[in-house]
Amino acid sequence: HDMAANVGEWTADWYDLAYYQQSPEINPQGPASGASKVVRGGNFEGLPDNHTTVRRDHESLNISGPGFGFRCARDE
């Protein structure tokens, strides 16, 4: 619940519109390179329809602002 609409979360994955058409079914890592990165979830500046944790969008690497953030995570 607290993850929805705080900030859009930057991910390590490069964005490719067609990637999921040929990606592995389990744990797709994203393409090896690209022009923009995947951003997951909505933010407080967006429309209410975008306030979900499953929202997937992309942004260029030179954008910043209070509506973007990241989560620290590690592989086990």
N, C-alpha and C positions, 0 to 999 in steps of 0.2 A: 504494500500500500504506500509506504513512504517513498518508494522509488519513482512513482508516477508524477510527472510534471514539475519536478525540481529543476533538473537541467538535462539537456540532451547529452548523452554519454559518448565521448569519443571512444572508438575501438581501434585495435591494431590492424583490422582488416582493410585492405584497399577495396574500393567500390568498383563493381562491374555489373551493369544492368543485366547481362545475360549469364552471369556466373552460375547461378543456381540451376540453370538448365543442364549443365554438365558436371556439377560439383559432386563430391562424395556424399552419400546419404547421411553418414555419421560424422559429426564434428567437422564440417567444412571450414577450412582455414582462410578462405578468400583467395583472390588471385595474387600472383607474386609481385605485381606492381600496378600502378594506376595513377590517375591524376587527382583523385579525391579519396578521403577516408570515410568509412561508414560511421554514422552517428545513430545511436539507438535511443528510443524514448523521446518524449516531448519535453517542453520546458514551460516555465511559467509565462513566457512571452507569447506562446503559440495559441492556436485555437483549441477550444476544449475537446474537439474530436481527435486531436493529436496527443492528448494526455494519456498515453498508454505505454507500458513497458515494452511492448512488442513492436512499436513503430520503428521503421528502418528508413533512414534517409542518408544523404551524403553531403559533404561540404569540402571545399578546397582547404588546403592546409594553412592558408594565410588568414583565415577568419577566426575571430575571438569575440568574447563578450560574456555577459553574466548568464546567458542561457546555455552555455556549454561547460562541461566538466568531464571528469573521468573517475573511474573506480580502480583502486589498487587491488590487484589479484595476483595469485601465484599458481603455478602448476604443482600438482602433488607428485 
